[in-house]
Amino acid sequence: MANKLFIPGPTEVRKEILVELSHPQIGHRTQEFRDLFASLKPGLKELFFTNNDVLISTSSGSGFWEAAIRCCVNKKVLHAVNGAFSKKWADVSERCGREVTQVKFDSGKAVKADDIDKALSSGEFEAFCMVHNETSTGVASNLEDISSVMKKYPHVLFFVDAVSSLAGIKIEVDKLGIDICLASSQKALALPAGIAVASVSARAYKKAETVQGRGYYFDILELKKMYDKDETPYTPSIPHLYALKKQLERISAEGVENRFKRHKEMAEYVRKWALDKGFEMFAEKGYESNTVSCIANTKKLDFKAMKKEMAKKGYSTDSGYGKLNEKLEAKGKATTFRIAHMGDLTLDEVKDMLTEMERFF
Ligand SMILES: Cc1ncc(COP(=O)(O)O)c(C=O)c1O
């Protein structure tokens, strides 16, 4: 039997979802496909709290990083960098040939609105990019605070990576004024890896019309043209779409607010467990993520060895984000380990896993 995943992606996928992947294939230019595609739209919009389109790409989430930059930035873009994934997105923007300015925050710290305000006040940026939930450090920044700042700069597009938070933490895209909010399937959505979803505002489409060299595969205008016909520009991963349909039905049956509440309860339990066991949270207080807990291994336990033992017991666990731990080790600081509690996992499953883990303390 496969191990149960407590790693921050890919996450555990339920059997009811896995069977959807074996649905007989259909042509992607048929009415049956269009009906399937159209059926996904309402549930996706509810998940993003938006009236914007929610585009689907047969790629992982990073594909939409590139889409946002290549389609909506001519020259200058501002990135908040507070961990490995936000750093990587900034790197992608550079590789796309854009002029990137980074506002850096220490690992474990959240993106702070005042610093973003200061950087944007120069008036030179077309877009601002940030990662809502830094999976490498377990930090969830406050989107409301940032959104208030963004409202002072209406000409600047607001792009948010919600890869490891969408469907686990509430993100009200329209209220927050997010132009592109992107996520991967294999995190809190609890689907197999292989598709990504992104809400895209009318402003973002309008900007794209002014940008040359958008390419084809990730061109949001190509995707939009076909989205309006309930199709995709090219052959999508149809099995994933069946799985997504089923998952949206399951999310609706649970109730989206209940889903967020379940994530909060799991996170609070893990945080208390970690402190009770004598560890410290790595994330800045008040910004701890509800989908992944990053814990400072202040007790200096051998988490690499523990990971192996946990695997024998049927659990896939994490021994920390590699590069972050290397940096911490070099500074003589406590390394980290992460406990993911996202997707369809329940509090009881989290408790069972932690009970098993405690045997090694
Ligand atoms: C916050 C965040 N952004 C982006 C990515 C990259 O996503 P993907 O692997 O789906 O391209 C990850 C992957 O873990 C992530 O955690």
The ligand as an SDF file (V2000), in Angstrom:
LIG
                    3D

 16 16  0  0  0  0  0  0  0  0999 V2000
    4.3090   28.4480   -3.1240 C   0  0  0  0  0  0  0  0  0  0  0  0
    4.6860   27.6320   -4.3000 C   0  0  0  0  0  0  0  0  0  0  0  0
    4.7260   28.2250   -5.5120 N   0  0  0  0  0  0  0  0  0  0  0  0
    5.0570   27.5390   -6.6160 C   0  0  0  0  0  0  0  0  0  0  0  0
    5.3990   26.2130   -6.5570 C   0  0  0  0  0  0  0  0  0  0  0  0
    5.7320   25.4910   -7.8090 C   0  0  0  0  0  0  0  0  0  0  0  0
    4.5550   24.8290   -8.1470 O   0  0  0  0  0  0  0  0  0  0  0  0
    4.5430   23.6730   -9.2390 P   0  0  0  0  0  0  0  0  0  0  0  0
    5.4700   22.6230   -8.7670 O   0  0  0  0  0  0  0  0  0  0  0  0
    3.0950   23.2510   -9.2410 O   0  0  0  0  0  0  0  0  0  0  0  0
    4.9530   24.2930  -10.5230 O   0  0  0  0  0  0  0  0  0  0  0  0
    5.3900   25.5470   -5.3390 C   0  0  0  0  0  0  0  0  0  0  0  0
    5.7440   24.1290   -5.2400 C   0  0  0  0  0  0  0  0  0  0  0  0
    5.8670   23.5530   -4.1980 O   0  0  0  0  0  0  0  0  0  0  0  0
    5.0110   26.2770   -4.1870 C   0  0  0  0  0  0  0  0  0  0  0  0
    4.9620   25.6850   -2.9970 O   0  0  0  0  0  0  0  0  0  0  0  0
  1  2  1  0
  2  3  1  0
  2 15  2  0
  3  4  2  0
  4  5  1  0
  5  6  1  0
  5 12  2  0
  6  7  1  0
  7  8  1  0
  8  9  2  0
  8 10  1  0
  8 11  1  0
 12 13  1  0
 12 15  1  0
 13 14  2  0
 15 16  1  0
M  END
$$$$
